[in-house]
């Protein structure tokens, strides 16, 4: 299943790199899109929760949409 997370406070390529680096370490399949300010997570609900937790740890305010 693919989950969509809105990250409204992702503003620049530096934000994308921080998110990319953090999520790569989890082994989750994901895609970050700066233009739409979203992170797509391909996996189970546990993967979604892990991704949201990682985003929160980075200081973002993610919303599952």
mmCIF file of the N, C-alpha and C atoms, coordinates in Angstrom:
data_MODEL
# 
_entry.id   MODEL 
# 
loop_
_atom_site.group_PDB 
_atom_site.id 
_atom_site.type_symbol 
_atom_site.label_atom_id 
_atom_site.label_alt_id 
_atom_site.label_comp_id 
_atom_site.label_asym_id 
_atom_site.label_entity_id 
_atom_site.label_seq_id 
_atom_site.pdbx_PDB_ins_code 
_atom_site.Cartn_x 
_atom_site.Cartn_y 
_atom_site.Cartn_z 
_atom_site.occupancy 
_atom_site.B_iso_or_equiv 
_atom_site.pdbx_formal_charge 
_atom_site.auth_seq_id 
_atom_site.auth_comp_id 
_atom_site.auth_asym_id 
_atom_site.auth_atom_id 
_atom_site.pdbx_PDB_model_num 
ATOM 1   N N  . UNK A 1 1  ? 0.844  -1.180 0.000  1.00 0.00 ? 1  UNK A N  1 
ATOM 2   C CA . UNK A 1 1  ? 0.000  0.000  0.000  1.00 0.00 ? 1  UNK A CA 1 
ATOM 3   C C  . UNK A 1 1  ? 0.891  1.245  0.000  1.00 0.00 ? 1  UNK A C  1 
ATOM 4   N N  . UNK A 1 2  ? 0.421  2.283  -0.671 1.00 0.00 ? 2  UNK A N  1 
ATOM 5   C CA . UNK A 1 2  ? 1.173  3.536  -0.706 1.00 0.00 ? 2  UNK A CA 1 
ATOM 6   C C  . UNK A 1 2  ? 0.449  4.574  0.150  1.00 0.00 ? 2  UNK A C  1 
ATOM 7   N N  . UNK A 1 3  ? 1.193  5.142  1.077  1.00 0.00 ? 3  UNK A N  1 
ATOM 8   C CA . UNK A 1 3  ? 0.668  6.181  1.965  1.00 0.00 ? 3  UNK A CA 1 
ATOM 9   C C  . UNK A 1 3  ? 1.261  7.523  1.567  1.00 0.00 ? 3  UNK A C  1 
ATOM 10  N N  . UNK A 1 4  ? 0.469  8.576  1.713  1.00 0.00 ? 4  UNK A N  1 
ATOM 11  C CA . UNK A 1 4  ? 0.921  9.924  1.373  1.00 0.00 ? 4  UNK A CA 1 
ATOM 12  C C  . UNK A 1 4  ? 0.991  10.752 2.653  1.00 0.00 ? 4  UNK A C  1 
ATOM 13  N N  . UNK A 1 5  ? 2.167  11.320 2.890  1.00 0.00 ? 5  UNK A N  1 
ATOM 14  C CA . UNK A 1 5  ? 2.379  12.160 4.072  1.00 0.00 ? 5  UNK A CA 1 
ATOM 15  C C  . UNK A 1 5  ? 2.629  13.588 3.603  1.00 0.00 ? 5  UNK A C  1 
ATOM 16  N N  . UNK A 1 6  ? 1.845  14.521 4.097  1.00 0.00 ? 6  UNK A N  1 
ATOM 17  C CA . UNK A 1 6  ? 2.039  15.934 3.793  1.00 0.00 ? 6  UNK A CA 1 
ATOM 18  C C  . UNK A 1 6  ? 3.031  16.518 4.791  1.00 0.00 ? 6  UNK A C  1 
ATOM 19  N N  . UNK A 1 7  ? 4.051  17.193 4.271  1.00 0.00 ? 7  UNK A N  1 
ATOM 20  C CA . UNK A 1 7  ? 5.068  17.828 5.112  1.00 0.00 ? 7  UNK A CA 1 
ATOM 21  C C  . UNK A 1 7  ? 5.119  19.298 4.695  1.00 0.00 ? 7  UNK A C  1 
ATOM 22  N N  . UNK A 1 8  ? 4.148  20.077 5.195  1.00 0.00 ? 8  UNK A N  1 
ATOM 23  C CA . UNK A 1 8  ? 4.015  21.472 4.778  1.00 0.00 ? 8  UNK A CA 1 
ATOM 24  C C  . UNK A 1 8  ? 5.237  22.317 5.101  1.00 0.00 ? 8  UNK A C  1 
ATOM 25  N N  . UNK A 1 9  ? 5.978  21.944 6.125  1.00 0.00 ? 9  UNK A N  1 
ATOM 26  C CA . UNK A 1 9  ? 7.141  22.743 6.512  1.00 0.00 ? 9  UNK A CA 1 
ATOM 27  C C  . UNK A 1 9  ? 8.431  22.267 5.834  1.00 0.00 ? 9  UNK A C  1 
ATOM 28  N N  . UNK A 1 10 ? 8.319  21.514 4.746  1.00 0.00 ? 10 UNK A N  1 
ATOM 29  C CA . UNK A 1 10 ? 9.468  21.154 3.911  1.00 0.00 ? 10 UNK A CA 1 
ATOM 30  C C  . UNK A 1 10 ? 9.585  22.261 2.858  1.00 0.00 ? 10 UNK A C  1 
ATOM 31  N N  . UNK A 1 11 ? 10.667 23.049 2.934  1.00 0.00 ? 11 UNK A N  1 
ATOM 32  C CA . UNK A 1 11 ? 10.761 24.250 2.105  1.00 0.00 ? 11 UNK A CA 1 
ATOM 33  C C  . UNK A 1 11 ? 11.857 24.247 1.051  1.00 0.00 ? 11 UNK A C  1 
ATOM 34  N N  . UNK A 1 12 ? 12.867 23.389 1.179  1.00 0.00 ? 12 UNK A N  1 
ATOM 35  C CA . UNK A 1 12 ? 14.015 23.497 0.280  1.00 0.00 ? 12 UNK A CA 1 
ATOM 36  C C  . UNK A 1 12 ? 14.679 22.147 0.054  1.00 0.00 ? 12 UNK A C  1 
ATOM 37  N N  . UNK A 1 13 ? 15.677 22.133 -0.812 1.00 0.00 ? 13 UNK A N  1 
ATOM 38  C CA . UNK A 1 13 ? 16.406 20.901 -1.106 1.00 0.00 ? 13 UNK A CA 1 
ATOM 39  C C  . UNK A 1 13 ? 17.138 20.366 0.132  1.00 0.00 ? 13 UNK A C  1 
ATOM 40  N N  . UNK A 1 14 ? 17.536 21.241 1.030  1.00 0.00 ? 14 UNK A N  1 
ATOM 41  C CA . UNK A 1 14 ? 18.180 20.796 2.264  1.00 0.00 ? 14 UNK A CA 1 
ATOM 42  C C  . UNK A 1 14 ? 17.199 19.964 3.095  1.00 0.00 ? 14 UNK A C  1 
ATOM 43  N N  . UNK A 1 15 ? 15.948 20.386 3.150  1.00 0.00 ? 15 UNK A N  1 
ATOM 44  C CA . UNK A 1 15 ? 14.919 19.616 3.850  1.00 0.00 ? 15 UNK A CA 1 
ATOM 45  C C  . UNK A 1 15 ? 14.773 18.244 3.202  1.00 0.00 ? 15 UNK A C  1 
ATOM 46  N N  . UNK A 1 16 ? 14.747 18.218 1.878  1.00 0.00 ? 16 UNK A N  1 
ATOM 47  C CA . UNK A 1 16 ? 14.607 16.959 1.138  1.00 0.00 ? 16 UNK A CA 1 
ATOM 48  C C  . UNK A 1 16 ? 15.768 16.028 1.465  1.00 0.00 ? 16 UNK A C  1 
ATOM 49  N N  . UNK A 1 17 ? 16.975 16.555 1.496  1.00 0.00 ? 17 UNK A N  1 
ATOM 50  C CA . UNK A 1 17 ? 18.156 15.740 1.793  1.00 0.00 ? 17 UNK A CA 1 
ATOM 51  C C  . UNK A 1 17 ? 18.099 15.181 3.207  1.00 0.00 ? 17 UNK A C  1 
ATOM 52  N N  . UNK A 1 18 ? 17.674 16.002 4.161  1.00 0.00 ? 18 UNK A N  1 
ATOM 53  C CA . UNK A 1 18 ? 17.570 15.531 5.548  1.00 0.00 ? 18 UNK A CA 1 
ATOM 54  C C  . UNK A 1 18 ? 16.560 14.392 5.668  1.00 0.00 ? 18 UNK A C  1 
ATOM 55  N N  . UNK A 1 19 ? 15.408 14.572 5.014  1.00 0.00 ? 19 UNK A N  1 
ATOM 56  C CA . UNK A 1 19 ? 14.372 13.548 5.035  1.00 0.00 ? 19 UNK A CA 1 
ATOM 57  C C  . UNK A 1 19 ? 14.872 12.278 4.343  1.00 0.00 ? 19 UNK A C  1 
ATOM 58  N N  . UNK A 1 20 ? 15.466 12.463 3.176  1.00 0.00 ? 20 UNK A N  1 
ATOM 59  C CA . UNK A 1 20 ? 15.989 11.344 2.394  1.00 0.00 ? 20 UNK A CA 1 
ATOM 60  C C  . UNK A 1 20 ? 16.999 10.532 3.199  1.00 0.00 ? 20 UNK A C  1 
ATOM 61  N N  . UNK A 1 21 ? 17.932 11.201 3.830  1.00 0.00 ? 21 UNK A N  1 
ATOM 62  C CA . UNK A 1 21 ? 18.960 10.514 4.620  1.00 0.00 ? 21 UNK A CA 1 
ATOM 63  C C  . UNK A 1 21 ? 18.362 9.761  5.804  1.00 0.00 ? 21 UNK A C  1 
ATOM 64  N N  . UNK A 1 22 ? 17.411 10.378 6.490  1.00 0.00 ? 22 UNK A N  1 
ATOM 65  C CA . UNK A 1 22 ? 16.802 9.742  7.665  1.00 0.00 ? 22 UNK A CA 1 
ATOM 66  C C  . UNK A 1 22 ? 15.987 8.515  7.273  1.00 0.00 ? 22 UNK A C  1 
ATOM 67  N N  . UNK A 1 23 ? 15.206 8.623  6.208  1.00 0.00 ? 23 UNK A N  1 
ATOM 68  C CA . UNK A 1 23 ? 14.347 7.507  5.821  1.00 0.00 ? 23 UNK A CA 1 
ATOM 69  C C  . UNK A 1 23 ? 15.125 6.366  5.162  1.00 0.00 ? 23 UNK A C  1 
ATOM 70  N N  . UNK A 1 24 ? 16.241 6.683  4.507  1.00 0.00 ? 24 UNK A N  1 
ATOM 71  C CA . UNK A 1 24 ? 17.071 5.634  3.912  1.00 0.00 ? 24 UNK A CA 1 
ATOM 72  C C  . UNK A 1 24 ? 17.581 4.686  4.988  1.00 0.00 ? 24 UNK A C  1 
ATOM 73  N N  . UNK A 1 25 ? 17.885 5.214  6.152  1.00 0.00 ? 25 UNK A N  1 
ATOM 74  C CA . UNK A 1 25 ? 18.406 4.401  7.254  1.00 0.00 ? 25 UNK A CA 1 
ATOM 75  C C  . UNK A 1 25 ? 17.372 3.415  7.787  1.00 0.00 ? 25 UNK A C  1 
ATOM 76  N N  . UNK A 1 26 ? 16.086 3.676  7.547  1.00 0.00 ? 26 UNK A N  1 
ATOM 77  C CA . UNK A 1 26 ? 15.030 2.793  8.054  1.00 0.00 ? 26 UNK A CA 1 
ATOM 78  C C  . UNK A 1 26 ? 14.770 1.610  7.126  1.00 0.00 ? 26 UNK A C  1 
ATOM 79  N N  . UNK A 1 27 ? 15.204 1.710  5.874  1.00 0.00 ? 27 UNK A N  1 
ATOM 80  C CA . UNK A 1 27 ? 14.954 0.650  4.901  1.00 0.00 ? 27 UNK A CA 1 
ATOM 81  C C  . UNK A 1 27 ? 13.581 0.735  4.254  1.00 0.00 ? 27 UNK A C  1 
ATOM 82  N N  . UNK A 1 28 ? 12.844 1.793  4.544  1.00 0.00 ? 28 UNK A N  1 
ATOM 83  C CA . UNK A 1 28 ? 11.507 1.988  3.975  1.00 0.00 ? 28 UNK A CA 1 
ATOM 84  C C  . UNK A 1 28 ? 11.638 2.426  2.513  1.00 0.00 ? 28 UNK A C  1 
ATOM 85  N N  . UNK A 1 29 ? 10.721 1.957  1.676  1.00 0.00 ? 29 UNK A N  1 
ATOM 86  C CA . UNK A 1 29 ? 10.649 2.443  0.294  1.00 0.00 ? 29 UNK A CA 1 
ATOM 87  C C  . UNK A 1 29 ? 9.834  3.733  0.317  1.00 0.00 ? 29 UNK A C  1 
ATOM 88  N N  . UNK A 1 30 ? 10.396 4.805  -0.222 1.00 0.00 ? 30 UNK A N  1 
ATOM 89  C CA . UNK A 1 30 ? 9.732  6.107  -0.146 1.00 0.00 ? 30 UNK A CA 1 
ATOM 90  C C  . UNK A 1 30 ? 10.151 6.994  -1.315 1.00 0.00 ? 30 UNK A C  1 
ATOM 91  N N  . UNK A 1 31 ? 9.409  8.080  -1.482 1.00 0.00 ? 31 UNK A N  1 
ATOM 92  C CA . UNK A 1 31 ? 9.735  9.094  -2.481 1.00 0.00 ? 31 UNK A CA 1 
ATOM 93  C C  . UNK A 1 31 ? 9.391  10.454 -1.895 1.00 0.00 ? 31 UNK A C  1 
ATOM 94  N N  . UNK A 1 32 ? 10.330 11.388 -1.970 1.00 0.00 ? 32 UNK A N  1 
ATOM 95  C CA . UNK A 1 32 ? 10.129 12.735 -1.441 1.00 0.00 ? 32 UNK A CA 1 
ATOM 96  C C  . UNK A 1 32 ? 9.899  13.678 -2.611 1.00 0.00 ? 32 UNK A C  1 
ATOM 97  N N  . UNK A 1 33 ? 8.847  14.506 -2.528 1.00 0.00 ? 33 UNK A N  1 
ATOM 98  C CA . UNK A 1 33 ? 8.546  15.479 -3.585 1.00 0.00 ? 33 UNK A CA 1 
ATOM 99  C C  . UNK A 1 33 ? 8.418  16.864 -2.970 1.00 0.00 ? 33 UNK A C  1 
ATOM 100 N N  . UNK A 1 34 ? 9.414  17.697 -3.229 1.00 0.00 ? 34 UNK A N  1 
ATOM 101 C CA . UNK A 1 34 ? 9.431  19.047 -2.665 1.00 0.00 ? 34 UNK A CA 1 
ATOM 102 C C  . UNK A 1 34 ? 8.283  19.892 -3.199 1.00 0.00 ? 34 UNK A C  1 
ATOM 103 N N  . UNK A 1 35 ? 7.996  19.780 -4.488 1.00 0.00 ? 35 UNK A N  1 
ATOM 104 C CA . UNK A 1 35 ? 6.969  20.626 -5.095 1.00 0.00 ? 35 UNK A CA 1 
ATOM 105 C C  . UNK A 1 35 ? 5.595  20.425 -4.448 1.00 0.00 ? 35 UNK A C  1 
ATOM 106 N N  . UNK A 1 36 ? 5.224  19.166 -4.199 1.00 0.00 ? 36 UNK A N  1 
ATOM 107 C CA . UNK A 1 36 ? 3.928  18.900 -3.577 1.00 0.00 ? 36 UNK A CA 1 
ATOM 108 C C  . UNK A 1 36 ? 4.024  18.818 -2.050 1.00 0.00 ? 36 UNK A C  1 
ATOM 109 N N  . UNK A 1 37 ? 5.265  18.909 -1.545 1.00 0.00 ? 37 UNK A N  1 
ATOM 110 C CA . UNK A 1 37 ? 5.538  18.833 -0.105 1.00 0.00 ? 37 UNK A CA 1 
ATOM 111 C C  . UNK A 1 37 ? 5.001  17.534 0.488  1.00 0.00 ? 37 UNK A C  1 
ATOM 112 N N  . UNK A 1 38 ? 5.272  16.439 -0.229 1.00 0.00 ? 38 UNK A N  1 
ATOM 113 C CA . UNK A 1 38 ? 4.794  15.143 0.230  1.00 0.00 ? 38 UNK A CA 1 
ATOM 114 C C  . UNK A 1 38 ? 5.917  14.111 0.268  1.00 0.00 ? 38 UNK A C  1 
ATOM 115 N N  . UNK A 1 39 ? 5.668  13.095 1.080  1.00 0.00 ? 39 UNK A N  1 
ATOM 116 C CA . UNK A 1 39 ? 6.518  11.901 1.118  1.00 0.00 ? 39 UNK A CA 1 
ATOM 117 C C  . UNK A 1 39 ? 5.575  10.725 0.881  1.00 0.00 ? 39 UNK A C  1 
ATOM 118 N N  . UNK A 1 40 ? 5.861  9.946  -0.152 1.00 0.00 ? 40 UNK A N  1 
ATOM 119 C CA . UNK A 1 40 ? 5.088  8.743  -0.423 1.00 0.00 ? 40 UNK A CA 1 
ATOM 120 C C  . UNK A 1 40 ? 5.820  7.563  0.186  1.00 0.00 ? 40 UNK A C  1 
ATOM 121 N N  . UNK A 1 41 ? 5.109  6.776  0.966  1.00 0.00 ? 41 UNK A N  1 
ATOM 122 C CA . UNK A 1 41 ? 5.694  5.607  1.632  1.00 0.00 ? 41 UNK A CA 1 
ATOM 123 C C  . UNK A 1 41 ? 5.027  4.362  1.064  1.00 0.00 ? 41 UNK A C  1 
ATOM 124 N N  . UNK A 1 42 ? 5.839  3.459  0.546  1.00 0.00 ? 42 UNK A N  1 
ATOM 125 C CA . UNK A 1 42 ? 5.346  2.214  -0.020 1.00 0.00 ? 42 UNK A CA 1 
ATOM 126 C C  . UNK A 1 42 ? 5.613  1.101  0.993  1.00 0.00 ? 42 UNK A C  1 
ATOM 127 N N  . UNK A 1 43 ? 4.548  0.623  1.637  1.00 0.00 ? 43 UNK A N  1 
ATOM 128 C CA . UNK A 1 43 ? 4.727  -0.422 2.635  1.00 0.00 ? 43 UNK A CA 1 
ATOM 129 C C  . UNK A 1 43 ? 3.497  -0.597 3.497  1.00 0.00 ? 43 UNK A C  1 
ATOM 130 N N  . UNK A 1 44 ? 3.719  -1.109 4.680  1.00 0.00 ? 44 UNK A N  1 
ATOM 131 C CA . UNK A 1 44 ? 2.630  -1.386 5.611  1.00 0.00 ? 44 UNK A CA 1 
ATOM 132 C C  . UNK A 1 44 ? 2.396  -0.190 6.545  1.00 0.00 ? 44 UNK A C  1 
ATOM 133 N N  . UNK A 1 45 ? 1.416  -0.340 7.417  1.00 0.00 ? 45 UNK A N  1 
ATOM 134 C CA . UNK A 1 45 ? 1.105  0.726  8.368  1.00 0.00 ? 45 UNK A CA 1 
ATOM 135 C C  . UNK A 1 45 ? 2.278  0.985  9.316  1.00 0.00 ? 45 UNK A C  1 
ATOM 136 N N  . UNK A 1 46 ? 3.025  -0.061 9.644  1.00 0.00 ? 46 UNK A N  1 
ATOM 137 C CA . UNK A 1 46 ? 4.211  0.104  10.491 1.00 0.00 ? 46 UNK A CA 1 
ATOM 138 C C  . UNK A 1 46 ? 5.242  1.007  9.795  1.00 0.00 ? 46 UNK A C  1 
ATOM 139 N N  . UNK A 1 47 ? 5.407  0.845  8.479  1.00 0.00 ? 47 UNK A N  1 
ATOM 140 C CA . UNK A 1 47 ? 6.330  1.694  7.715  1.00 0.00 ? 47 UNK A CA 1 
ATOM 141 C C  . UNK A 1 47 ? 5.878  3.148  7.779  1.00 0.00 ? 47 UNK A C  1 
ATOM 142 N N  . UNK A 1 48 ? 4.570  3.361  7.656  1.00 0.00 ? 48 UNK A N  1 
ATOM 143 C CA . UNK A 1 48 ? 4.017  4.708  7.736  1.00 0.00 ? 48 UNK A CA 1 
ATOM 144 C C  . UNK A 1 48 ? 4.325  5.327  9.091  1.00 0.00 ? 48 UNK A C  1 
ATOM 145 N N  . UNK A 1 49 ? 4.070  4.583  10.157 1.00 0.00 ? 49 UNK A N  1 
ATOM 146 C CA . UNK A 1 49 ? 4.314  5.097  11.509 1.00 0.00 ? 49 UNK A CA 1 
ATOM 147 C C  . UNK A 1 49 ? 5.796  5.392  11.729 1.00 0.00 ? 49 UNK A C  1 
ATOM 148 N N  . UNK A 1 50 ? 6.650  4.531  11.203 1.00 0.00 ? 50 UNK A N  1 
ATOM 149 C CA . UNK A 1 50 ? 8.096  4.752  11.316 1.00 0.00 ? 50 UNK A CA 1 
ATOM 150 C C  . UNK A 1 50 ? 8.497  6.022  10.590 1.00 0.00 ? 50 UNK A C  1 
ATOM 151 N N  . UNK A 1 51 ? 7.979  6.213  9.371  1.00 0.00 ? 51 UNK A N  1 
ATOM 152 C CA . UNK A 1 51 ? 8.308  7.404  8.585  1.00 0.00 ? 51 UNK A CA 1 
ATOM 153 C C  . UNK A 1 51 ? 7.841  8.670  9.292  1.00 0.00 ? 51 UNK A C  1 
ATOM 154 N N  . UNK A 1 52 ? 6.631  8.647  9.813  1.00 0.00 ? 52 UNK A N  1 
ATOM 155 C CA . UNK A 1 52 ? 6.105  9.816  10.534 1.00 0.00 ? 52 UNK A CA 1 
ATOM 156 C C  . UNK A 1 52 ? 6.957  10.116 11.755 1.00 0.00 ? 52 UNK A C  1 
ATOM 157 N N  . UNK A 1 53 ? 7.344  9.091  12.474 1.00 0.00 ? 53 UNK A N  1 
ATOM 158 C CA . UNK A 1 53 ? 8.193  9.269  13.654 1.00 0.00 ? 53 UNK A CA 1 
ATOM 159 C C  . UNK A 1 53 ? 9.541  9.888  13.274 1.00 0.00 ? 53 UNK A C  1 
ATOM 160 N N  . UNK A 1 54 ? 10.131 9.402  12.194 1.00 0.00 ? 54 UNK A N  1 
ATOM 161 C CA . UNK A 1 54 ? 11.411 9.949  11.733 1.00 0.00 ? 54 UNK A CA 1 
ATOM 162 C C  . UNK A 1 54 ? 11.258 11.418 11.338 1.00 0.00 ? 54 UNK A C  1 
ATOM 163 N N  . UNK A 1 55 ? 10.180 11.746 10.647 1.00 0.00 ? 55 UNK A N  1 
ATOM 164 C CA . UNK A 1 55 ? 9.942  13.135 10.236 1.00 0.00 ? 55 UNK A CA 1 
ATOM 165 C C  . UNK A 1 55 ? 9.767  14.034 11.458 1.00 0.00 ? 55 UNK A C  1 
ATOM 166 N N  . UNK A 1 56 ? 9.050  13.558 12.449 1.00 0.00 ? 56 UNK A N  1 
ATOM 167 C CA . UNK A 1 56 ? 8.866  14.329 13.685 1.00 0.00 ? 56 UNK A CA 1 
ATOM 168 C C  . UNK A 1 56 ? 10.201 14.520 14.398 1.00 0.00 ? 56 UNK A C  1 
ATOM 169 N N  . UNK A 1 57 ? 11.029 13.481 14.414 1.00 0.00 ? 57 UNK A N  1 
ATOM 170 C CA . UNK A 1 57 ? 12.351 13.591 15.045 1.00 0.00 ? 57 UNK A CA 1 
ATOM 171 C C  . UNK A 1 57 ? 13.224 14.641 14.351 1.00 0.00 ? 57 UNK A C  1 
ATOM 172 N N  . UNK A 1 58 ? 12.982 14.847 13.053 1.00 0.00 ? 58 UNK A N  1 
ATOM 173 C CA . UNK A 1 58 ? 13.729 15.867 12.305 1.00 0.00 ? 58 UNK A CA 1 
ATOM 174 C C  . UNK A 1 58 ? 13.172 17.280 12.544 1.00 0.00 ? 58 UNK A C  1 
ATOM 175 N N  . UNK A 1 59 ? 12.031 17.367 13.215 1.00 0.00 ? 59 UNK A N  1 
ATOM 176 C CA . UNK A 1 59 ? 11.444 18.664 13.516 1.00 0.00 ? 59 UNK A CA 1 
ATOM 177 C C  . UNK A 1 59 ? 10.319 19.080 12.579 1.00 0.00 ? 59 UNK A C  1 
ATOM 178 N N  . UNK A 1 60 ? 9.885  18.160 11.713 1.00 0.00 ? 60 UNK A N  1 
ATOM 179 C CA . UNK A 1 60 ? 8.784  18.466 10.800 1.00 0.00 ? 60 UNK A CA 1 
ATOM 180 C C  . UNK A 1 60 ? 7.455  18.108 11.465 1.00 0.00 ? 60 UNK A C  1 
ATOM 181 N N  . UNK A 1 61 ? 6.368  18.602 10.867 1.00 0.00 ? 61 UNK A N  1 
ATOM 182 C CA . UNK A 1 61 ? 5.022  18.310 11.370 1.00 0.00 ? 61 UNK A CA 1 
ATOM 183 C C  . UNK A 1 61 ? 4.248  17.549 10.279 1.00 0.00 ? 61 UNK A C  1 
ATOM 184 N N  . UNK A 1 62 ? 4.532  16.242 10.127 1.00 0.00 ? 62 UNK A N  1 
ATOM 185 C CA . UNK A 1 62 ? 3.913  15.461 9.063  1.00 0.00 ? 62 UNK A CA 1 
ATOM 186 C C  . UNK A 1 62 ? 2.443  15.145 9.336  1.00 0.00 ? 62 UNK A C  1 
ATOM 187 N N  . UNK A 1 63 ? 1.661  15.041 8.244  1.00 0.00 ? 63 UNK A N  1 
ATOM 188 C CA . UNK A 1 63 ? 0.259  14.680 8.349  1.00 0.00 ? 63 UNK A CA 1 
ATOM 189 C C  . UNK A 1 63 ? -0.051 13.593 7.337  1.00 0.00 ? 63 UNK A C  1 
ATOM 190 N N  . UNK A 1 64 ? -0.577 12.490 7.777  1.00 0.00 ? 64 UNK A N  1 
ATOM 191 C CA . UNK A 1 64 ? -0.997 11.422 6.876  1.00 0.00 ? 64 UNK A CA 1 
ATOM 192 C C  . UNK A 1 64 ? -2.249 11.888 6.155  1.00 0.00 ? 64 UNK A C  1 
ATOM 193 N N  . UNK A 1 65 ? -2.210 11.881 4.819  1.00 0.00 ? 65 UNK A N  1 
ATOM 194 C CA . UNK A 1 65 ? -3.400 12.319 4.056  1.00 0.00 ? 65 UNK A CA 1 
ATOM 195 C C  . UNK A 1 65 ? -3.893 11.238 3.120  1.00 0.00 ? 65 UNK A C  1 
# 
